[in-house]
Amino acid sequence: MEEHGLVDREIHAEVPPRVEYSLTAPGADACVPLAHLRTWVEHNIDRFPGPA
C-alpha cells in the first residue's frame, strides 16, 4: 500500500526497531468506499460458501 501512496511508513532507528504507519490523503479517502464494501460483505457473508 505504501508503493501505491495509500500509507506512509516511518522507520525509527531504535532498539527494538519500531515502524509507524499512517494514512495519506488518498488512503483516508479510500476509507469511505471500503467501509461500504465491508458493510456489504457483513450483510451478505452467508451467501458465500465457507472454506473447504
N, CA, C and O atoms as a Maestro MAE file, in Angstrom:
{
 s_m_m2io_version
 :::
 2.0.0
}

f_m_ct {
 s_m_title
 :::
 protein
 m_atom[208] {
  # First column is atom index #
  i_m_mmod_type
  r_m_x_coord
  r_m_y_coord
  r_m_z_coord
  i_m_residue_number
  s_m_chain_name
  s_m_pdb_residue_name
  s_m_pdb_atom_name
  i_m_atomic_number
  :::
  1 25 0.817 -1.183 0.000 1 A "MET " " N  " 7
  2 3 0.000 0.000 0.000 1 A "MET " " CA " 6
  3 2 0.868 1.257 0.000 1 A "MET " " C  " 6
  4 15 0.472 2.306 -0.508 1 A "MET " " O  " 8
  5 25 2.045 1.125 0.575 2 A "GLU " " N  " 7
  6 3 2.960 2.267 0.567 2 A "GLU " " CA " 6
  7 2 3.362 2.616 -0.866 2 A "GLU " " C  " 6
  8 15 3.430 3.789 -1.232 2 A "GLU " " O  " 8
  9 25 3.627 1.588 -1.669 3 A "GLU " " N  " 7
  10 3 4.032 1.818 -3.059 3 A "GLU " " CA " 6
  11 2 2.961 2.540 -3.861 3 A "GLU " " C  " 6
  12 15 3.263 3.250 -4.821 3 A "GLU " " O  " 8
  13 25 1.704 2.354 -3.462 4 A "HIS " " N  " 7
  14 3 0.596 2.971 -4.181 4 A "HIS " " CA " 6
  15 2 0.146 4.287 -3.552 4 A "HIS " " C  " 6
  16 15 -0.845 4.875 -3.984 4 A "HIS " " O  " 8
  17 25 0.868 4.749 -2.537 5 A "GLY " " N  " 7
  18 3 0.588 6.052 -1.948 5 A "GLY " " CA " 6
  19 2 -0.575 6.098 -0.990 5 A "GLY " " C  " 6
  20 15 -1.106 7.172 -0.708 5 A "GLY " " O  " 8
  21 25 -0.990 4.924 -0.472 6 A "LEU " " N  " 7
  22 3 -2.109 4.921 0.464 6 A "LEU " " CA " 6
  23 2 -1.670 5.062 1.918 6 A "LEU " " C  " 6
  24 15 -2.440 5.527 2.759 6 A "LEU " " O  " 8
  25 25 -0.436 4.663 2.214 7 A "VAL " " N  " 7
  26 3 0.093 4.803 3.566 7 A "VAL " " CA " 6
  27 2 1.519 5.333 3.510 7 A "VAL " " C  " 6
  28 15 2.242 5.130 2.534 7 A "VAL " " O  " 8
  29 25 1.900 6.011 4.574 8 A "ASP " " N  " 7
  30 3 3.286 6.432 4.781 8 A "ASP " " CA " 6
  31 2 3.877 5.529 5.847 8 A "ASP " " C  " 6
  32 15 3.186 5.135 6.787 8 A "ASP " " O  " 8
  33 25 5.146 5.203 5.706 9 A "ARG " " N  " 7
  34 3 5.835 4.369 6.686 9 A "ARG " " CA " 6
  35 2 7.024 5.154 7.221 9 A "ARG " " C  " 6
  36 15 7.837 5.674 6.455 9 A "ARG " " O  " 8
  37 25 7.114 5.233 8.533 10 A "GLU " " N  " 7
  38 3 8.230 5.920 9.177 10 A "GLU " " CA " 6
  39 2 8.991 4.905 10.020 10 A "GLU " " C  " 6
  40 15 8.433 4.300 10.935 10 A "GLU " " O  " 8
  41 25 10.265 4.725 9.703 11 A "ILE " " N  " 7
  42 3 11.114 3.780 10.411 11 A "ILE " " CA " 6
  43 2 11.911 4.537 11.460 11 A "ILE " " C  " 6
  44 15 12.552 5.543 11.156 11 A "ILE " " O  " 8
  45 25 11.868 4.051 12.696 12 A "HIS " " N  " 7
  46 3 12.600 4.675 13.796 12 A "HIS " " CA " 6
  47 2 13.822 3.817 14.119 12 A "HIS " " C  " 6
  48 15 13.711 2.609 14.329 12 A "HIS " " O  " 8
  49 25 14.964 4.449 14.153 13 A "ALA " " N  " 7
  50 3 16.219 3.736 14.452 13 A "ALA " " CA " 6
  51 2 16.335 3.554 15.959 13 A "ALA " " C  " 6
  52 15 17.041 4.297 16.641 13 A "ALA " " O  " 8
  53 25 15.626 2.548 16.463 14 A "GLU " " N  " 7
  54 3 15.604 2.270 17.896 14 A "GLU " " CA " 6
  55 2 15.839 0.784 18.113 14 A "GLU " " C  " 6
  56 15 15.772 -0.019 17.182 14 A "GLU " " O  " 8
  57 25 16.111 0.442 19.348 15 A "VAL " " N  " 7
  58 3 16.212 -0.963 19.740 15 A "VAL " " CA " 6
  59 2 15.161 -1.180 20.820 15 A "VAL " " C  " 6
  60 15 15.241 -0.560 21.881 15 A "VAL " " O  " 8
  61 25 14.186 -2.037 20.580 16 A "PRO " " N  " 7
  62 3 13.947 -2.785 19.348 16 A "PRO " " CA " 6
  63 2 13.447 -1.858 18.240 16 A "PRO " " C  " 6
  64 15 12.937 -0.773 18.520 16 A "PRO " " O  " 8
  65 25 13.593 -2.285 16.984 17 A "PRO " " N  " 7
  66 3 13.149 -1.465 15.865 17 A "PRO " " CA " 6
  67 2 11.652 -1.153 15.961 17 A "PRO " " C  " 6
  68 15 10.862 -1.950 16.467 17 A "PRO " " O  " 8
  69 25 11.297 0.010 15.466 18 A "ARG " " N  " 7
  70 3 9.890 0.426 15.507 18 A "ARG " " CA " 6
  71 2 9.536 1.060 14.181 18 A "ARG " " C  " 6
  72 15 10.322 1.827 13.624 18 A "ARG " " O  " 8
  73 25 8.354 0.745 13.671 19 A "VAL " " N  " 7
  74 3 7.852 1.313 12.423 19 A "VAL " " CA " 6
  75 2 6.458 1.851 12.696 19 A "VAL " " C  " 6
  76 15 5.648 1.192 13.348 19 A "VAL " " O  " 8
  77 25 6.182 3.042 12.197 20 A "GLU " " N  " 7
  78 3 4.848 3.628 12.332 20 A "GLU " " CA " 6
  79 2 4.261 3.830 10.946 20 A "GLU " " C  " 6
  80 15 4.950 4.256 10.019 20 A "GLU " " O  " 8
  81 25 2.983 3.521 10.821 21 A "TYR " " N  " 7
  82 3 2.263 3.702 9.567 21 A "TYR " " CA " 6
  83 2 1.170 4.732 9.767 21 A "TYR " " C  " 6
  84 15 0.555 4.804 10.831 21 A "TYR " " O  " 8
  85 25 0.932 5.530 8.730 22 A "SER " " N  " 7
  86 3 -0.165 6.490 8.775 22 A "SER " " CA " 6
  87 2 -0.788 6.588 7.385 22 A "SER " " C  " 6
  88 15 -0.129 6.355 6.371 22 A "SER " " O  " 8
  89 25 -2.058 6.933 7.366 23 A "LEU " " N  " 7
  90 3 -2.753 7.086 6.094 23 A "LEU " " CA " 6
  91 2 -2.356 8.385 5.423 23 A "LEU " " C  " 6
  92 15 -2.178 9.410 6.081 23 A "LEU " " O  " 8
  93 25 -2.220 8.333 4.114 24 A "THR " " N  " 7
  94 3 -2.052 9.543 3.322 24 A "THR " " CA " 6
  95 2 -3.451 10.073 2.998 24 A "THR " " C  " 6
  96 15 -4.443 9.437 3.353 24 A "THR " " O  " 8
  97 25 -3.544 11.207 2.341 25 A "ALA " " N  " 7
  98 3 -4.857 11.742 1.953 25 A "ALA " " CA " 6
  99 2 -5.606 10.751 1.056 25 A "ALA " " C  " 6
  100 15 -6.788 10.508 1.299 25 A "ALA " " O  " 8
  101 25 -4.967 10.163 0.021 26 A "PRO " " N  " 7
  102 3 -5.693 9.173 -0.773 26 A "PRO " " CA " 6
  103 2 -6.097 7.938 0.048 26 A "PRO " " C  " 6
  104 15 -7.155 7.356 -0.191 26 A "PRO " " O  " 8
  105 25 -5.271 7.545 1.000 27 A "GLY " " N  " 7
  106 3 -5.616 6.415 1.861 27 A "GLY " " CA " 6
  107 2 -6.835 6.715 2.710 27 A "GLY " " C  " 6
  108 15 -7.709 5.864 2.877 27 A "GLY " " O  " 8
  109 25 -6.893 7.917 3.242 28 A "ALA " " N  " 7
  110 3 -8.057 8.322 4.036 28 A "ALA " " CA " 6
  111 2 -9.302 8.384 3.158 28 A "ALA " " C  " 6
  112 15 -10.386 7.993 3.592 28 A "ALA " " O  " 8
  113 25 -9.157 8.869 1.931 29 A "ASP " " N  " 7
  114 3 -10.294 8.918 1.005 29 A "ASP " " CA " 6
  115 2 -10.818 7.523 0.690 29 A "ASP " " C  " 6
  116 15 -12.016 7.351 0.466 29 A "ASP " " O  " 8
  117 25 -9.943 6.532 0.670 30 A "ALA " " N  " 7
  118 3 -10.347 5.155 0.371 30 A "ALA " " CA " 6
  119 2 -11.147 4.537 1.511 30 A "ALA " " C  " 6
  120 15 -11.837 3.540 1.298 30 A "ALA " " O  " 8
  121 25 -11.076 5.094 2.704 31 A "CYS " " N  " 7
  122 3 -11.783 4.519 3.852 31 A "CYS " " CA " 6
  123 2 -13.300 4.505 3.646 31 A "CYS " " C  " 6
  124 15 -13.963 3.557 4.067 31 A "CYS " " O  " 8
  125 25 -13.852 5.519 3.017 32 A "VAL " " N  " 7
  126 3 -15.308 5.591 2.846 32 A "VAL " " CA " 6
  127 2 -15.823 4.466 1.947 32 A "VAL " " C  " 6
  128 15 -16.703 3.719 2.374 32 A "VAL " " O  " 8
  129 25 -15.311 4.313 0.713 33 A "PRO " " N  " 7
  130 3 -15.832 3.204 -0.096 33 A "PRO " " CA " 6
  131 2 -15.485 1.833 0.479 33 A "PRO " " C  " 6
  132 15 -16.263 0.894 0.317 33 A "PRO " " O  " 8
  133 25 -14.348 1.693 1.140 34 A "LEU " " N  " 7
  134 3 -14.005 0.409 1.740 34 A "LEU " " CA " 6
  135 2 -14.922 0.084 2.912 34 A "LEU " " C  " 6
  136 15 -15.222 -1.086 3.151 34 A "LEU " " O  " 8
  137 25 -15.365 1.079 3.633 35 A "ALA " " N  " 7
  138 3 -16.321 0.851 4.718 35 A "ALA " " CA " 6
  139 2 -17.645 0.352 4.158 35 A "ALA " " C  " 6
  140 15 -18.281 -0.519 4.752 35 A "ALA " " O  " 8
  141 25 -18.064 0.896 3.018 36 A "HIS " " N  " 7
  142 3 -19.299 0.424 2.375 36 A "HIS " " CA " 6
  143 2 -19.141 -1.026 1.928 36 A "HIS " " C  " 6
  144 15 -20.061 -1.829 2.084 36 A "HIS " " O  " 8
  145 25 -17.987 -1.360 1.376 37 A "LEU " " N  " 7
  146 3 -17.729 -2.732 0.960 37 A "LEU " " CA " 6
  147 2 -17.763 -3.667 2.168 37 A "LEU " " C  " 6
  148 15 -18.351 -4.747 2.099 37 A "LEU " " O  " 8
  149 25 -17.144 -3.263 3.261 38 A "ARG " " N  " 7
  150 3 -17.157 -4.102 4.462 38 A "ARG " " CA " 6
  151 2 -18.579 -4.336 4.947 38 A "ARG " " C  " 6
  152 15 -18.931 -5.458 5.311 38 A "ARG " " O  " 8
  153 25 -19.399 -3.291 4.957 39 A "THR " " N  " 7
  154 3 -20.796 -3.429 5.382 39 A "THR " " CA " 6
  155 2 -21.530 -4.399 4.468 39 A "THR " " C  " 6
  156 15 -22.283 -5.246 4.949 39 A "THR " " O  " 8
  157 25 -21.325 -4.292 3.167 40 A "TRP " " N  " 7
  158 3 -21.974 -5.197 2.220 40 A "TRP " " CA " 6
  159 2 -21.557 -6.643 2.497 40 A "TRP " " C  " 6
  160 15 -22.398 -7.541 2.525 40 A "TRP " " O  " 8
  161 25 -20.270 -6.859 2.697 41 A "VAL " " N  " 7
  162 3 -19.779 -8.219 2.969 41 A "VAL " " CA " 6
  163 2 -20.401 -8.754 4.255 41 A "VAL " " C  " 6
  164 15 -20.842 -9.903 4.296 41 A "VAL " " O  " 8
  165 25 -20.441 -7.937 5.302 42 A "GLU " " N  " 7
  166 3 -21.020 -8.381 6.575 42 A "GLU " " CA " 6
  167 2 -22.481 -8.783 6.416 42 A "GLU " " C  " 6
  168 15 -22.932 -9.740 7.045 42 A "GLU " " O  " 8
  169 25 -23.225 -8.057 5.580 43 A "HIS " " N  " 7
  170 3 -24.642 -8.361 5.371 43 A "HIS " " CA " 6
  171 2 -24.860 -9.544 4.433 43 A "HIS " " C  " 6
  172 15 -25.944 -10.127 4.423 43 A "HIS " " O  " 8
  173 25 -23.865 -9.901 3.656 44 A "ASN " " N  " 7
  174 3 -24.030 -10.938 2.643 44 A "ASN " " CA " 6
  175 2 -23.128 -12.155 2.825 44 A "ASN " " C  " 6
  176 15 -23.084 -13.025 1.955 44 A "ASN " " O  " 8
  177 25 -22.419 -12.224 3.928 45 A "ILE " " N  " 7
  178 3 -21.429 -13.284 4.121 45 A "ILE " " CA " 6
  179 2 -22.056 -14.670 4.043 45 A "ILE " " C  " 6
  180 15 -21.398 -15.614 3.604 45 A "ILE " " O  " 8
  181 25 -23.286 -14.812 4.448 46 A "ASP " " N  " 7
  182 3 -23.945 -16.125 4.419 46 A "ASP " " CA " 6
  183 2 -24.242 -16.597 2.994 46 A "ASP " " C  " 6
  184 15 -24.570 -17.767 2.798 46 A "ASP " " O  " 8
  185 25 -24.138 -15.742 2.023 47 A "ARG " " N  " 7
  186 3 -24.392 -16.120 0.632 47 A "ARG " " CA " 6
  187 2 -23.214 -16.845 0.002 47 A "ARG " " C  " 6
  188 15 -23.341 -17.395 -1.091 47 A "ARG " " O  " 8
  189 25 -22.072 -16.853 0.674 48 A "PHE " " N  " 7
  190 3 -20.858 -17.435 0.124 48 A "PHE " " CA " 6
  191 2 -20.484 -18.710 0.867 48 A "PHE " " C  " 6
  192 15 -20.648 -18.798 2.084 48 A "PHE " " O  " 8
  193 25 -19.974 -19.709 0.120 49 A "PRO " " N  " 7
  194 3 -19.579 -20.941 0.798 49 A "PRO " " CA " 6
  195 2 -18.359 -20.709 1.691 49 A "PRO " " C  " 6
  196 15 -17.531 -19.838 1.426 49 A "PRO " " O  " 8
  197 25 -18.272 -21.499 2.738 50 A "GLY " " N  " 7
  198 3 -17.141 -21.411 3.663 50 A "GLY " " CA " 6
  199 2 -15.926 -22.091 3.073 50 A "GLY " " C  " 6
  200 15 -15.999 -22.645 1.977 50 A "GLY " " O  " 8
  201 25 -14.810 -22.059 3.783 51 A "PRO " " N  " 7
  202 3 -13.583 -22.710 3.301 51 A "PRO " " CA " 6
  203 2 -13.784 -24.214 3.203 51 A "PRO " " C  " 6
  204 15 -14.575 -24.805 3.938 51 A "PRO " " O  " 8
  205 25 -13.062 -24.806 2.292 52 A "ALA " " N  " 7
  206 3 -13.181 -26.263 2.082 52 A "ALA " " CA " 6
  207 2 -12.478 -27.036 3.161 52 A "ALA " " C  " 6
  208 15 -12.478 -28.267 3.139 52 A "ALA " " O  " 8
  :::
 }
 m_bond[207] {
  # First column is bond index #
  i_m_from
  i_m_to
  i_m_order
  :::
  1 1 2 1
  2 2 3 1
  3 3 4 2
  4 3 5 1
  5 5 6 1
  6 6 7 1
  7 7 8 2
  8 7 9 1
  9 9 10 1
  10 10 11 1
  11 11 12 2
  12 11 13 1
  13 13 14 1
  14 14 15 1
  15 15 16 2
  16 15 17 1
  17 17 18 1
  18 18 19 1
  19 19 20 2
  20 19 21 1
  21 21 22 1
  22 22 23 1
  23 23 24 2
  24 23 25 1
  25 25 26 1
  26 26 27 1
  27 27 28 2
  28 27 29 1
  29 29 30 1
  30 30 31 1
  31 31 32 2
  32 31 33 1
  33 33 34 1
  34 34 35 1
  35 35 36 2
  36 35 37 1
  37 37 38 1
  38 38 39 1
  39 39 40 2
  40 39 41 1
  41 41 42 1
  42 42 43 1
  43 43 44 2
  44 43 45 1
  45 45 46 1
  46 46 47 1
  47 47 48 2
  48 47 49 1
  49 49 50 1
  50 50 51 1
  51 51 52 2
  52 51 53 1
  53 53 54 1
  54 54 55 1
  55 55 56 2
  56 55 57 1
  57 57 58 1
  58 58 59 1
  59 59 60 2
  60 59 61 1
  61 61 62 1
  62 62 63 1
  63 63 64 2
  64 63 65 1
  65 65 66 1
  66 66 67 1
  67 67 68 2
  68 67 69 1
  69 69 70 1
  70 70 71 1
  71 71 72 2
  72 71 73 1
  73 73 74 1
  74 74 75 1
  75 75 76 2
  76 75 77 1
  77 77 78 1
  78 78 79 1
  79 79 80 2
  80 79 81 1
  81 81 82 1
  82 82 83 1
  83 83 84 2
  84 83 85 1
  85 85 86 1
  86 86 87 1
  87 87 88 2
  88 87 89 1
  89 89 90 1
  90 90 91 1
  91 91 92 2
  92 91 93 1
  93 93 94 1
  94 94 95 1
  95 95 96 2
  96 95 97 1
  97 97 98 1
  98 98 99 1
  99 99 100 2
  100 99 101 1
  101 101 102 1
  102 102 103 1
  103 103 104 2
  104 103 105 1
  105 105 106 1
  106 106 107 1
  107 107 108 2
  108 107 109 1
  109 109 110 1
  110 110 111 1
  111 111 112 2
  112 111 113 1
  113 113 114 1
  114 114 115 1
  115 115 116 2
  116 115 117 1
  117 117 118 1
  118 118 119 1
  119 119 120 2
  120 119 121 1
  121 121 122 1
  122 122 123 1
  123 123 124 2
  124 123 125 1
  125 125 126 1
  126 126 127 1
  127 127 128 2
  128 127 129 1
  129 129 130 1
  130 130 131 1
  131 131 132 2
  132 131 133 1
  133 133 134 1
  134 134 135 1
  135 135 136 2
  136 135 137 1
  137 137 138 1
  138 138 139 1
  139 139 140 2
  140 139 141 1
  141 141 142 1
  142 142 143 1
  143 143 144 2
  144 143 145 1
  145 145 146 1
  146 146 147 1
  147 147 148 2
  148 147 149 1
  149 149 150 1
  150 150 151 1
  151 151 152 2
  152 151 153 1
  153 153 154 1
  154 154 155 1
  155 155 156 2
  156 155 157 1
  157 157 158 1
  158 158 159 1
  159 159 160 2
  160 159 161 1
  161 161 162 1
  162 162 163 1
  163 163 164 2
  164 163 165 1
  165 165 166 1
  166 166 167 1
  167 167 168 2
  168 167 169 1
  169 169 170 1
  170 170 171 1
  171 171 172 2
  172 171 173 1
  173 173 174 1
  174 174 175 1
  175 175 176 2
  176 175 177 1
  177 177 178 1
  178 178 179 1
  179 179 180 2
  180 179 181 1
  181 181 182 1
  182 182 183 1
  183 183 184 2
  184 183 185 1
  185 185 186 1
  186 186 187 1
  187 187 188 2
  188 187 189 1
  189 189 190 1
  190 190 191 1
  191 191 192 2
  192 191 193 1
  193 193 194 1
  194 194 195 1
  195 195 196 2
  196 195 197 1
  197 197 198 1
  198 198 199 1
  199 199 200 2
  200 199 201 1
  201 201 202 1
  202 202 203 1
  203 203 204 2
  204 203 205 1
  205 205 206 1
  206 206 207 1
  207 207 208 2
  :::
 }
}
